[in-house]
Amino acid sequence: MIELRIGLEGVAVAESEISCVNGEKGELIYRGYWAEEAVKDHGFEAVVHLLWHGEFPTSDQLSAFKRDLANRRVLPDYVKTIIKSLPKETTPMAALRTAISSLTVPGESWPPTQTQAMDILAKAPTIIAYHYRVQQGKEPIEPDTSLDHIANYLYMLHGESPRASFARALETYCMLSMDHDMNASTFTSRVVTATEADIVSAITAAIGALIGPLHGGAPSKVDDMLDEIGTKDNAEPWLREQLESGKRLMGFGHRVYKTYDPRAAALKVVTQQFSDESPLFELSLYVEEVAIRLLAEYKPGRNLYPNLEFWAAGVMRTIDMPRELYTPTFCLSRIAGWSAHVMEQAANNRLIRPSVVYVGKRPETPPPSHV
């Protein structure tokens, strides 16, 4: 008898050593480290190395890893032509999906390799920045190999080296976004890999899953909410009206976490460092306080707290990230996690083939004989 689990909730489909989420306790583990501790003293490239290799790199390994990643950033001319040929209305995520799907990575199509993963990871920020500047009518900026991965991304977007504090704030967000257990896009990447498809197909499919509004894009909606609230005086009336109308409060609650999202807690500390530069920080703090109180009042027992997106919006606002690039920026970091899962799936592969419970009609006649 097949047990029906709509949405596969509560069903494990793989064993993994990459990350673990304990929603009841508010825990996120990266390869044996608490995620918020892992990102404190390390940069983006070091955490990618951790996810891909299971350990932090030595100084020499990190230098080599950074150099290899930086040297792969430049886009082939044909990819630039594709980006420039896209219709004006093409969204940044659609442009990223299209450009990634066109990449020809080194080596055979199977099994996927770290070199292939690095090629995709390196080029993703260049694709986002190139498309953004083309859409803005500006000249695209080539990568600067002397800058680290996230600092270079900001440089390509804005044309100047970013403030170290801003680069670090975004880097922290990206590291905390790298992997999160078996979410929808990660599952998609493993399903595609399980067919022995190439890594480009697996990452492209994962991007498609992330485009869905139930999976990506929430930080920009938090921004919209804070814009509508505007002031502290308007916070409680606005939030009450939303809840009484049966609407969600963007940036609160999570499918898995039943306590404060540990990623949000870490980002809140980062955002606090810029409180003097960002007048919206105090508003965010106040909205958080009121929202938690009202959610407990209107939805008792649901344990709804801020998630990653609520404080991600604070980071994005502080560093002047365009709203249309919130989800693509999340995506460029999640590519590291997807790649880890693609390689892990390929190393012990089995075709992922779930069943379905048929609820349609049966024929009224007996089945035909094939004897």
C-alpha positions as CSV (number, residue, x, y, z in Angstrom):
1,M,0.0,0.0,0.0
2,I,1.5,3.3,-1.1
3,E,1.3,6.1,1.6
4,L,0.2,9.4,0.1
5,R,2.2,12.4,1.3
6,I,1.1,15.5,-0.6
7,G,4.1,17.7,-1.2
8,L,6.4,14.9,0.2
9,E,6.3,16.6,3.6
10,G,8.0,14.4,6.2
11,V,9.5,12.1,3.5
12,A,13.3,11.7,3.3
13,V,14.6,11.1,-0.2
14,A,18.3,11.0,0.3
15,E,21.1,10.8,2.9
16,S,23.3,13.9,2.9
17,E,26.4,15.2,4.7
18,I,26.0,18.8,3.4
19,S,23.5,20.6,5.7
20,C,20.9,19.9,8.3
21,V,17.9,22.0,9.4
22,N,16.2,21.4,12.8
23,G,13.1,23.6,12.6
24,E,11.9,22.8,16.1
25,K,15.2,23.9,17.7
26,G,16.1,26.6,15.2
27,E,19.3,24.9,14.1
28,L,21.2,25.0,10.8
29,I,24.4,22.9,10.3
30,Y,26.9,23.1,7.5
31,R,29.1,20.0,7.4
32,G,29.3,19.6,11.2
33,Y,29.5,23.4,11.9
34,W,26.7,25.7,13.1
35,A,26.1,27.8,10.1
36,E,26.1,31.1,11.9
37,E,29.4,30.2,13.5
38,A,30.9,29.0,10.3
39,V,30.4,32.3,8.6
40,K,31.7,34.5,11.4
41,D,35.4,34.1,10.6
42,H,35.3,32.9,7.0
43,G,34.6,34.3,3.6
44,F,32.4,33.1,0.8
45,E,35.0,31.0,-1.0
46,A,36.0,29.2,2.3
47,V,32.4,28.2,3.0
48,V,32.0,27.0,-0.6
49,H,35.1,24.9,0.0
50,L,33.5,23.5,3.2
51,L,30.3,22.5,1.4
52,W,32.1,20.9,-1.5
53,H,35.0,19.2,0.4
54,G,33.6,18.7,4.0
55,E,36.3,20.9,5.6
56,F,37.6,24.4,5.6
57,P,40.6,25.0,3.4
58,T,44.1,25.6,4.5
59,S,45.6,29.0,3.6
60,D,47.2,27.6,0.5
61,Q,44.1,25.8,-0.6
62,L,42.0,28.9,-0.1
63,S,44.4,31.0,-2.2
64,A,44.3,28.4,-5.0
65,F,40.5,28.1,-4.7
66,K,40.0,31.9,-4.9
67,R,42.4,32.2,-7.9
68,D,40.7,29.4,-9.8
69,L,37.2,30.9,-9.2
70,A,38.3,34.4,-10.1
71,N,39.9,33.2,-13.4
72,R,36.6,31.7,-14.5
73,R,34.5,34.8,-14.2
74,V,34.7,36.2,-17.7
75,L,31.8,35.4,-20.0
76,P,32.3,33.9,-23.5
77,D,31.3,36.3,-26.3
78,Y,28.4,34.1,-27.3
79,V,26.9,34.4,-23.8
80,K,27.2,38.2,-23.9
81,T,25.5,38.1,-27.3
82,I,22.6,36.0,-25.9
83,I,22.2,38.5,-22.9
84,K,22.2,41.5,-25.2
85,S,19.6,39.8,-27.5
86,L,17.1,39.2,-24.8
87,P,13.9,41.2,-24.9
88,K,13.8,44.3,-22.6
89,E,11.1,42.7,-20.4
90,T,13.2,39.7,-19.6
91,T,13.5,39.5,-15.8
92,P,17.0,39.1,-14.2
93,M,16.1,35.5,-13.1
94,A,15.0,34.6,-16.6
95,A,18.1,36.0,-18.0
96,L,20.2,34.1,-15.5
97,R,18.4,30.9,-16.3
98,T,18.8,31.4,-20.1
99,A,22.5,32.3,-19.9
100,I,23.4,29.5,-17.5
101,S,21.6,27.0,-19.7
102,S,23.9,28.1,-22.6
103,L,27.2,27.5,-20.8
104,T,29.5,24.8,-22.1
105,V,31.5,23.6,-19.1
106,P,34.8,21.7,-19.3
107,G,34.9,17.9,-19.2
108,E,32.5,15.1,-19.9
109,S,28.8,15.5,-19.2
110,W,28.8,12.8,-16.5
111,P,29.7,12.6,-13.7
112,P,29.6,16.3,-12.7
113,T,32.9,17.7,-11.4
114,Q,34.1,20.5,-9.1
115,T,35.7,22.2,-12.1
116,Q,32.3,22.4,-13.8
117,A,30.6,23.6,-10.6
118,M,33.2,26.3,-10.2
119,D,32.8,27.4,-13.8
120,I,29.0,28.0,-13.2
121,L,29.5,29.5,-9.8
122,A,32.1,32.0,-11.1
123,K,30.1,33.1,-14.0
124,A,26.7,33.6,-12.3
125,P,27.5,37.0,-10.8
126,T,29.0,38.2,-14.1
127,I,25.8,37.2,-15.9
128,I,23.6,39.0,-13.4
129,A,25.7,42.2,-13.4
130,Y,26.1,42.1,-17.2
131,H,22.3,41.8,-17.8
132,Y,21.5,44.5,-15.2
133,R,23.8,47.0,-16.7
134,V,22.6,46.3,-20.3
135,Q,19.0,46.7,-19.1
136,Q,20.0,50.0,-17.5
137,G,21.6,51.2,-20.8
138,K,25.1,51.2,-19.2
139,E,28.3,49.6,-20.4
140,P,28.9,46.2,-18.8
141,I,32.0,46.0,-16.5
142,E,34.4,43.1,-16.8
143,P,35.3,41.2,-13.6
144,D,38.2,42.3,-11.4
145,T,40.2,39.1,-10.5
146,S,41.9,41.0,-7.6
147,L,38.6,41.2,-5.7
148,D,36.9,38.4,-3.8
149,H,33.8,36.8,-5.2
150,I,31.1,39.0,-3.5
151,A,33.1,42.2,-3.7
152,N,33.7,41.7,-7.4
153,Y,29.9,41.2,-7.9
154,L,29.2,44.6,-6.3
155,Y,32.0,46.1,-8.4
156,M,30.5,44.8,-11.6
157,L,27.1,46.2,-10.6
158,H,28.1,49.7,-9.6
159,G,31.5,50.3,-11.4
160,E,33.5,51.0,-8.2
161,S,35.1,48.9,-5.5
162,P,32.6,48.5,-2.7
163,R,33.1,49.5,0.9
164,A,34.6,46.6,2.8
165,S,31.8,46.7,5.3
166,F,29.1,46.5,2.6
167,A,30.9,43.6,0.9
168,R,31.1,41.8,4.2
169,A,27.4,42.3,4.9
170,L,26.4,40.9,1.6
171,E,28.9,38.1,1.9
172,T,27.4,37.1,5.2
173,Y,23.9,37.0,3.7
174,C,25.3,34.9,0.7
175,M,27.0,32.4,3.0
176,L,23.9,32.0,5.1
177,S,21.9,31.4,1.9
178,M,24.2,28.8,0.4
179,D,22.4,25.6,1.5
180,H,19.3,24.7,3.4
181,D,18.6,21.0,3.5
182,M,16.2,19.5,0.9
183,N,14.3,22.6,-0.3
184,A,12.4,22.7,-3.5
185,S,15.2,23.9,-5.8
186,T,17.8,21.6,-4.2
187,F,15.4,18.7,-4.6
188,T,15.0,19.7,-8.3
189,S,18.8,19.7,-8.8
190,R,19.1,16.2,-7.4
191,V,16.1,14.8,-9.4
192,V,17.7,16.1,-12.6
193,T,21.2,14.8,-11.6
194,A,19.7,11.4,-10.8
195,T,18.8,10.9,-14.5
196,E,22.6,11.4,-15.2
197,A,21.9,14.7,-16.9
198,D,24.8,17.2,-16.9
199,I,25.4,19.7,-14.2
200,V,24.3,22.7,-16.4
201,S,20.9,21.0,-16.8
202,A,20.6,20.4,-13.0
203,I,21.5,24.0,-12.1
204,T,19.2,25.4,-14.8
205,A,16.3,23.3,-13.5
206,A,17.0,24.5,-9.9
207,I,17.0,28.1,-11.0
208,G,13.6,27.4,-12.6
209,A,12.3,26.2,-9.2
210,L,13.7,29.2,-7.5
211,I,11.8,31.5,-9.8
212,G,8.5,30.4,-8.3
213,P,7.2,33.0,-5.8
214,L,6.7,30.4,-3.1
215,H,10.4,29.8,-3.0
216,G,12.3,33.0,-4.0
217,G,11.8,36.7,-3.9
218,A,10.6,37.3,-0.4
219,P,13.2,40.1,0.6
220,S,11.8,42.4,-2.0
221,K,8.3,41.8,-0.6
222,V,9.6,42.7,2.9
223,D,10.8,46.0,1.4
224,D,7.4,46.6,-0.1
225,M,5.8,46.0,3.3
226,L,8.2,48.4,5.1
227,D,7.6,51.0,2.5
228,E,3.8,50.7,3.0
229,I,4.2,50.9,6.8
230,G,6.4,53.9,6.5
231,T,6.6,55.0,10.2
232,K,6.5,53.4,13.7
233,D,3.1,55.0,14.4
234,N,1.6,53.2,11.4
235,A,3.2,49.8,12.2
236,E,0.6,48.3,14.5
237,P,-2.5,49.5,12.6
238,W,-1.1,48.3,9.3
239,L,0.0,44.9,10.6
240,R,-3.4,44.4,12.4
241,E,-5.2,45.2,9.2
242,Q,-3.1,42.6,7.3
243,L,-3.8,39.9,9.8
244,E,-7.5,40.7,10.1
245,S,-7.7,40.4,6.3
246,G,-6.1,37.0,6.4
247,K,-3.0,38.2,4.7
248,R,0.6,37.1,5.4
249,L,3.2,39.3,7.0
250,M,6.2,39.1,4.6
251,G,9.4,37.9,6.2
252,F,7.7,36.1,9.1
253,G,7.2,32.4,9.5
254,H,8.9,29.5,7.8
255,R,7.9,26.1,6.4
256,V,10.5,24.4,8.6
257,Y,11.5,26.7,11.5
258,K,9.2,26.9,14.5
259,T,11.5,29.3,16.3
260,Y,13.7,32.3,15.3
261,D,15.5,31.5,12.1
262,P,19.2,31.3,13.0
263,R,20.1,32.9,9.7
264,A,17.9,35.8,10.5
265,A,19.5,36.2,13.9
266,A,23.0,36.3,12.4
267,L,21.9,38.8,9.7
268,K,20.2,41.0,12.3
269,V,23.6,41.4,14.1
270,V,25.2,42.4,10.8
271,T,22.5,44.9,10.0
272,Q,22.8,46.4,13.5
273,Q,26.3,47.5,12.5
274,F,24.8,49.9,10.0
275,S,22.0,51.2,12.1
276,D,23.5,54.7,12.0
277,E,23.7,54.6,8.2
278,S,20.3,53.0,7.7
279,P,17.3,54.9,9.2
280,L,15.1,51.9,8.3
281,F,16.9,49.7,10.8
282,E,14.9,51.2,13.7
283,L,11.7,50.8,11.8
284,S,12.6,47.1,11.0
285,L,13.4,46.5,14.7
286,Y,10.0,48.0,15.7
287,V,8.1,46.1,13.0
288,E,9.7,42.9,14.2
289,E,8.7,43.5,17.8
290,V,5.1,44.4,16.9
291,A,4.7,41.6,14.4
292,I,5.9,38.9,16.8
293,R,3.4,40.1,19.4
294,L,0.5,40.4,16.9
295,L,1.2,37.0,15.3
296,A,1.1,35.4,18.8
297,E,-2.3,37.1,19.3
298,Y,-3.9,36.3,16.0
299,K,-2.2,32.9,15.4
300,P,-1.6,31.4,18.8
301,G,0.6,28.3,18.9
302,R,1.9,28.8,15.4
303,N,5.4,30.1,16.6
304,L,5.9,32.6,13.8
305,Y,9.1,34.6,13.9
306,P,11.3,36.5,11.4
307,N,12.9,34.4,8.8
308,L,16.0,35.0,6.7
309,E,14.2,37.3,4.2
310,F,13.2,39.8,6.8
311,W,16.7,40.8,7.8
312,A,18.1,40.1,4.3
313,A,15.9,43.0,3.2
314,G,17.8,45.2,5.8
315,V,21.2,44.2,4.3
316,M,20.0,44.7,0.8
317,R,18.6,48.2,1.5
318,T,21.8,49.2,3.3
319,I,24.1,48.3,0.4
320,D,21.7,49.8,-2.2
321,M,21.1,46.5,-4.0
322,P,18.4,47.0,-6.7
323,R,15.2,45.2,-5.6
324,E,15.0,43.3,-8.9
325,L,18.3,41.7,-8.0
326,Y,17.4,40.4,-4.6
327,T,16.4,36.9,-5.8
328,P,19.3,36.6,-8.4
329,T,21.7,37.5,-5.6
330,F,20.2,34.8,-3.4
331,C,20.5,32.5,-6.4
332,L,24.2,33.1,-7.0
333,S,25.0,31.9,-3.5
334,R,22.6,28.9,-3.6
335,I,24.4,27.7,-6.7
336,A,27.2,26.6,-4.4
337,G,24.8,24.5,-2.4
338,W,23.1,23.0,-5.4
339,S,26.5,22.1,-6.8
340,A,27.4,20.3,-3.6
341,H,24.1,18.3,-3.8
342,V,24.6,17.5,-7.5
343,M,28.1,16.1,-6.8
344,E,26.8,14.2,-3.7
345,Q,23.9,12.7,-5.7
346,A,26.1,11.6,-8.5
347,A,28.6,10.0,-6.2
348,N,25.9,7.5,-4.9
349,N,23.3,7.8,-7.6
350,R,19.9,6.2,-7.8
351,L,17.1,7.4,-10.1
352,I,14.5,9.4,-8.1
353,R,11.2,7.9,-9.2
354,P,8.3,8.4,-6.7
355,S,4.9,7.0,-7.2
356,V,1.5,8.7,-7.6
357,V,-1.9,7.7,-6.2
358,Y,-4.2,7.4,-9.2
359,V,-7.7,8.7,-8.4
360,G,-9.1,8.7,-11.9
361,K,-11.7,6.4,-13.5
362,R,-11.0,2.8,-14.4
363,P,-12.2,1.3,-17.7
364,E,-15.5,-0.5,-17.5
365,T,-14.2,-3.4,-19.7
366,P,-11.7,-6.0,-18.7
367,P,-8.0,-5.3,-19.7
368,P,-7.1,-6.6,-23.2
369,S,-5.3,-10.0,-23.4
370,H,-1.7,-9.9,-24.6
371,V,-1.2,-13.6,-24.8
